[in-house]
């Protein structure tokens, strides 16, 4: 339900581990989606791997909340 800017704001004020990585991934997404940047196939694979690792790490943390 939230757009990338709102998610980025939430991450920046959260206590989630690796939140800087999350912010970087959102910035990259916005550059590609809205800024006309393109990723090479290797960059895209690395982006997906980073995103998967980060989401897995966040999902496996118990009781961790994002501050709004």
N, CA, C and O atoms as CSV, one atom per row, in Angstrom:
chain,resi,resn,atom,element,x,y,z
A,1,UNK,N,N,0.803,-1.195,0.000
A,1,UNK,CA,C,0.000,0.000,0.000
A,1,UNK,C,C,0.848,1.262,0.000
A,1,UNK,O,O,0.380,2.323,-0.414
A,2,UNK,N,N,2.080,1.159,0.456
A,2,UNK,CA,C,2.957,2.323,0.543
A,2,UNK,C,C,3.822,2.429,-0.707
A,2,UNK,O,O,4.222,1.418,-1.284
A,3,UNK,N,N,4.100,3.637,-1.110
A,3,UNK,CA,C,5.003,3.863,-2.223
A,3,UNK,C,C,6.449,3.767,-1.769
A,3,UNK,O,O,6.717,3.676,-0.571
A,4,UNK,N,N,7.384,3.787,-2.711
A,4,UNK,CA,C,8.796,3.623,-2.354
A,4,UNK,C,C,9.333,4.726,-1.448
A,4,UNK,O,O,10.176,4.457,-0.593
A,5,UNK,N,N,8.867,5.954,-1.616
A,5,UNK,CA,C,9.350,7.027,-0.743
A,5,UNK,C,C,8.918,6.814,0.701
A,5,UNK,O,O,9.696,7.043,1.627
A,6,UNK,N,N,7.679,6.375,0.892
A,6,UNK,CA,C,7.178,6.120,2.249
A,6,UNK,C,C,7.910,4.939,2.880
A,6,UNK,O,O,8.236,4.975,4.067
A,7,UNK,N,N,8.167,3.902,2.100
A,7,UNK,CA,C,8.908,2.753,2.619
A,7,UNK,C,C,10.318,3.183,3.008
A,7,UNK,O,O,10.828,2.786,4.056
A,8,UNK,N,N,10.937,3.983,2.171
A,8,UNK,CA,C,12.292,4.458,2.469
A,8,UNK,C,C,12.319,5.274,3.753
A,8,UNK,O,O,13.230,5.119,4.567
A,9,UNK,N,N,11.328,6.142,3.942
A,9,UNK,CA,C,11.259,6.933,5.185
A,9,UNK,C,C,11.124,6.022,6.403
A,9,UNK,O,O,11.780,6.243,7.421
A,10,UNK,N,N,10.282,5.009,6.299
A,10,UNK,CA,C,10.109,4.062,7.408
A,10,UNK,C,C,11.413,3.321,7.704
A,10,UNK,O,O,11.791,3.156,8.864
A,11,UNK,N,N,12.090,2.880,6.658
A,11,UNK,CA,C,13.352,2.174,6.860
A,11,UNK,C,C,14.392,3.061,7.525
A,11,UNK,O,O,15.124,2.613,8.407
A,12,UNK,N,N,14.456,4.305,7.107
A,12,UNK,CA,C,15.464,5.213,7.637
A,12,UNK,C,C,15.307,5.443,9.136
A,12,UNK,O,O,16.282,5.765,9.816
A,13,UNK,N,N,14.103,5.285,9.654
A,13,UNK,CA,C,13.872,5.508,11.083
A,13,UNK,C,C,13.659,4.201,11.842
A,13,UNK,O,O,13.290,4.220,13.016
A,14,UNK,N,N,13.888,3.075,11.184
A,14,UNK,CA,C,13.660,1.779,11.818
A,14,UNK,C,C,14.929,1.299,12.517
A,14,UNK,O,O,16.004,1.886,12.389
A,15,UNK,N,N,14.761,0.220,13.253
A,15,UNK,CA,C,15.892,-0.453,13.892
A,15,UNK,C,C,16.185,-1.785,13.216
A,15,UNK,O,O,16.867,-2.636,13.788
A,16,UNK,N,N,15.678,-1.968,12.010
A,16,UNK,CA,C,15.934,-3.199,11.277
A,16,UNK,C,C,17.415,-3.326,10.948
A,16,UNK,O,O,18.073,-2.335,10.634
A,17,UNK,N,N,17.938,-4.550,11.020
A,17,UNK,CA,C,19.332,-4.728,10.605
A,17,UNK,C,C,19.451,-4.474,9.104
A,17,UNK,O,O,18.519,-4.741,8.345
A,18,UNK,N,N,20.568,-3.974,8.700
A,18,UNK,CA,C,20.848,-3.721,7.276
A,18,UNK,C,C,19.854,-2.766,6.630
A,18,UNK,O,O,19.584,-2.862,5.433
A,19,UNK,N,N,19.320,-1.860,7.406
A,19,UNK,CA,C,18.351,-0.916,6.823
A,19,UNK,C,C,18.992,-0.064,5.738
A,19,UNK,O,O,18.311,0.367,4.808
A,20,UNK,N,N,20.306,0.185,5.845
A,20,UNK,CA,C,20.995,0.962,4.807
A,20,UNK,C,C,20.956,0.223,3.470
A,20,UNK,O,O,20.838,0.843,2.412
A,21,UNK,N,N,21.055,-1.101,3.526
A,21,UNK,CA,C,20.949,-1.901,2.306
A,21,UNK,C,C,19.558,-1.765,1.714
A,21,UNK,O,O,19.409,-1.640,0.498
A,22,UNK,N,N,18.542,-1.787,2.559
A,22,UNK,CA,C,17.169,-1.609,2.095
A,22,UNK,C,C,16.967,-0.260,1.439
A,22,UNK,O,O,16.323,-0.161,0.394
A,23,UNK,N,N,17.515,0.780,2.048
A,23,UNK,CA,C,17.404,2.125,1.478
A,23,UNK,C,C,18.115,2.164,0.119
A,23,UNK,O,O,17.606,2.747,-0.839
A,24,UNK,N,N,19.285,1.543,0.048
A,24,UNK,CA,C,20.023,1.499,-1.220
A,24,UNK,C,C,19.209,0.777,-2.313
A,24,UNK,O,O,19.154,1.229,-3.457
A,25,UNK,N,N,18.584,-0.345,-1.941
A,25,UNK,CA,C,17.779,-1.083,-2.909
A,25,UNK,C,C,16.580,-0.263,-3.379
A,25,UNK,O,O,16.236,-0.291,-4.561
A,26,UNK,N,N,15.954,0.451,-2.480
A,26,UNK,CA,C,14.821,1.303,-2.873
A,26,UNK,C,C,15.295,2.432,-3.777
A,26,UNK,O,O,14.634,2.757,-4.763
A,27,UNK,N,N,16.434,3.031,-3.447
A,27,UNK,CA,C,16.971,4.098,-4.298
A,27,UNK,C,C,17.276,3.576,-5.700
A,27,UNK,O,O,16.998,4.248,-6.693
A,28,UNK,N,N,17.849,2.377,-5.775
A,28,UNK,CA,C,18.130,1.775,-7.074
A,28,UNK,C,C,16.831,1.534,-7.836
A,28,UNK,O,O,16.738,1.841,-9.025
A,29,UNK,N,N,15.827,0.984,-7.150
A,29,UNK,CA,C,14.523,0.762,-7.787
A,29,UNK,C,C,13.975,2.069,-8.362
A,29,UNK,O,O,13.519,2.104,-9.505
A,30,UNK,N,N,14.018,3.145,-7.566
A,30,UNK,CA,C,13.471,4.420,-8.032
A,30,UNK,C,C,14.273,4.968,-9.212
A,30,UNK,O,O,13.703,5.553,-10.133
A,31,UNK,N,N,15.599,4.780,-9.184
A,31,UNK,CA,C,16.424,5.220,-10.314
A,31,UNK,C,C,16.043,4.490,-11.599
A,31,UNK,O,O,15.993,5.091,-12.671
A,32,UNK,N,N,15.774,3.191,-11.483
A,32,UNK,CA,C,15.412,2.399,-12.658
A,32,UNK,C,C,13.983,2.713,-13.088
A,32,UNK,O,O,13.721,2.955,-14.267
A,33,UNK,N,N,13.074,2.709,-12.140
A,33,UNK,CA,C,11.642,2.874,-12.448
A,33,UNK,C,C,11.295,4.279,-12.931
A,33,UNK,O,O,10.526,4.451,-13.876
A,34,UNK,N,N,11.875,5.284,-12.267
A,34,UNK,CA,C,11.472,6.667,-12.552
A,34,UNK,C,C,12.584,7.518,-13.165
A,34,UNK,O,O,12.312,8.575,-13.734
A,35,UNK,N,N,13.832,7.065,-13.052
A,35,UNK,CA,C,14.941,7.887,-13.511
A,35,UNK,C,C,15.565,7.461,-14.821
A,35,UNK,O,O,16.493,8.108,-15.305
A,36,UNK,N,N,15.071,6.386,-15.401
A,36,UNK,CA,C,15.590,5.961,-16.695
A,36,UNK,C,C,16.881,5.169,-16.635
A,36,UNK,O,O,17.457,4.858,-17.678
A,37,UNK,N,N,17.349,4.838,-15.447
A,37,UNK,CA,C,18.569,4.039,-15.325
A,37,UNK,C,C,18.254,2.606,-15.730
A,37,UNK,O,O,17.144,2.124,-15.507
A,38,UNK,N,N,19.215,1.934,-16.318
A,38,UNK,CA,C,19.028,0.515,-16.623
A,38,UNK,C,C,20.141,-0.279,-15.943
A,38,UNK,O,O,21.247,0.214,-15.726
A,39,UNK,N,N,19.809,-1.512,-15.621
A,39,UNK,CA,C,20.766,-2.404,-14.980
A,39,UNK,C,C,21.219,-3.450,-15.986
A,39,UNK,O,O,20.427,-3.942,-16.789
A,40,UNK,N,N,22.491,-3.778,-15.933
A,40,UNK,CA,C,22.986,-4.878,-16.757
A,40,UNK,C,C,22.416,-6.175,-16.186
A,40,UNK,O,O,21.935,-6.189,-15.053
A,41,UNK,N,N,22.463,-7.252,-16.948
A,41,UNK,CA,C,21.974,-8.524,-16.410
A,41,UNK,C,C,22.667,-8.917,-15.097
A,41,UNK,O,O,22.023,-9.438,-14.187
A,42,UNK,N,N,23.960,-8.670,-15.003
A,42,UNK,CA,C,24.693,-8.977,-13.774
A,42,UNK,C,C,24.252,-8.102,-12.609
A,42,UNK,O,O,24.108,-8.581,-11.485
A,43,UNK,N,N,24.040,-6.822,-12.880
A,43,UNK,CA,C,23.556,-5.919,-11.833
A,43,UNK,C,C,22.165,-6.317,-11.361
A,43,UNK,O,O,21.862,-6.255,-10.170
A,44,UNK,N,N,21.324,-6.726,-12.304
A,44,UNK,CA,C,19.974,-7.145,-11.951
A,44,UNK,C,C,20.002,-8.402,-11.084
A,44,UNK,O,O,19.268,-8.493,-10.100
A,45,UNK,N,N,20.851,-9.378,-11.446
A,45,UNK,CA,C,20.978,-10.591,-10.632
A,45,UNK,C,C,21.458,-10.254,-9.230
A,45,UNK,O,O,20.932,-10.783,-8.251
A,46,UNK,N,N,22.457,-9.376,-9.125
A,46,UNK,CA,C,22.971,-8.970,-7.812
A,46,UNK,C,C,21.898,-8.247,-7.007
A,46,UNK,O,O,21.778,-8.460,-5.801
A,47,UNK,N,N,21.126,-7.400,-7.661
A,47,UNK,CA,C,20.031,-6.679,-7.000
A,47,UNK,C,C,19.022,-7.668,-6.424
A,47,UNK,O,O,18.631,-7.553,-5.263
A,48,UNK,N,N,18.603,-8.634,-7.231
A,48,UNK,CA,C,17.629,-9.635,-6.770
A,48,UNK,C,C,18.175,-10.451,-5.615
A,48,UNK,O,O,17.452,-10.726,-4.658
A,49,UNK,N,N,19.432,-10.842,-5.688
A,49,UNK,CA,C,20.038,-11.620,-4.604
A,49,UNK,C,C,20.074,-10.818,-3.308
A,49,UNK,O,O,19.732,-11.333,-2.243
A,50,UNK,N,N,20.484,-9.569,-3.401
A,50,UNK,CA,C,20.513,-8.705,-2.215
A,50,UNK,C,C,19.127,-8.561,-1.614
A,50,UNK,O,O,18.953,-8.656,-0.399
A,51,UNK,N,N,18.146,-8.331,-2.468
A,51,UNK,CA,C,16.779,-8.155,-2.009
A,51,UNK,C,C,16.264,-9.426,-1.327
A,51,UNK,O,O,15.661,-9.355,-0.257
A,52,UNK,N,N,16.498,-10.564,-1.935
A,52,UNK,CA,C,16.055,-11.835,-1.338
A,52,UNK,C,C,16.705,-12.078,0.015
A,52,UNK,O,O,16.025,-12.461,0.967
A,53,UNK,N,N,18.021,-11.860,0.112
A,53,UNK,CA,C,18.721,-12.053,1.382
A,53,UNK,C,C,18.190,-11.126,2.457
A,53,UNK,O,O,17.984,-11.530,3.601
A,54,UNK,N,N,17.973,-9.880,2.077
A,54,UNK,CA,C,17.491,-8.888,3.031
A,54,UNK,C,C,16.078,-9.233,3.513
A,54,UNK,O,O,15.810,-9.203,4.714
A,55,UNK,N,N,15.196,-9.551,2.604
A,55,UNK,CA,C,13.830,-9.911,2.998
A,55,UNK,C,C,13.815,-11.169,3.863
A,55,UNK,O,O,13.053,-11.244,4.827
A,56,UNK,N,N,14.635,-12.143,3.537
A,56,UNK,CA,C,14.717,-13.356,4.355
A,56,UNK,C,C,15.194,-13.009,5.772
A,56,UNK,O,O,14.640,-13.496,6.758
A,57,UNK,N,N,16.201,-12.184,5.856
A,57,UNK,CA,C,16.718,-11.799,7.175
A,57,UNK,C,C,15.645,-11.076,7.985
A,57,UNK,O,O,15.464,-11.354,9.170
A,58,UNK,N,N,14.946,-10.159,7.353
A,58,UNK,CA,C,13.908,-9.415,8.069
A,58,UNK,C,C,12.749,-10.316,8.475
A,58,UNK,O,O,12.204,-10.167,9.568
A,59,UNK,N,N,12.371,-11.234,7.619
A,59,UNK,CA,C,11.237,-12.113,7.925
A,59,UNK,C,C,11.540,-13.082,9.055
A,59,UNK,O,O,10.632,-13.506,9.770
A,60,UNK,N,N,12.797,-13.432,9.220
A,60,UNK,CA,C,13.156,-14.404,10.245
A,60,UNK,C,C,13.403,-13.763,11.608
A,60,UNK,O,O,13.611,-14.474,12.592
A,61,UNK,N,N,13.385,-12.454,11.682
A,61,UNK,CA,C,13.551,-11.771,12.974
A,61,UNK,C,C,12.216,-11.740,13.697
A,61,UNK,O,O,11.203,-11.328,13.132
A,62,UNK,N,N,12.218,-12.172,14.933
A,62,UNK,CA,C,10.995,-12.183,15.727
A,62,UNK,C,C,10.870,-10.877,16.501
A,62,UNK,O,O,11.835,-10.415,17.110
A,63,UNK,N,N,9.690,-10.291,16.477
A,63,UNK,CA,C,9.427,-9.123,17.298
A,63,UNK,C,C,10.006,-7.823,16.808
A,63,UNK,O,O,9.870,-6.800,17.478
A,64,UNK,N,N,10.651,-7.832,15.653
A,64,UNK,CA,C,11.249,-6.596,15.125
A,64,UNK,C,C,10.158,-5.791,14.432
A,64,UNK,O,O,9.396,-6.332,13.630
A,65,UNK,N,N,10.084,-4.529,14.734
A,65,UNK,CA,C,9.055,-3.683,14.122
A,65,UNK,C,C,9.709,-2.495,13.432
A,65,UNK,O,O,10.763,-2.011,13.846
A,66,UNK,N,N,9.063,-2.047,12.386
A,66,UNK,CA,C,9.479,-0.823,11.704
A,66,UNK,C,C,8.750,0.323,12.367
A,66,UNK,O,O,7.526,0.300,12.500
A,67,UNK,N,N,9.499,1.319,12.779
A,67,UNK,CA,C,8.854,2.502,13.380
A,67,UNK,C,C,8.306,3.394,12.290
A,67,UNK,O,O,8.974,3.631,11.283
A,68,UNK,N,N,7.109,3.887,12.477
A,68,UNK,CA,C,6.492,4.770,11.485
A,68,UNK,C,C,6.534,6.187,11.987
A,68,UNK,O,O,6.065,7.098,11.305
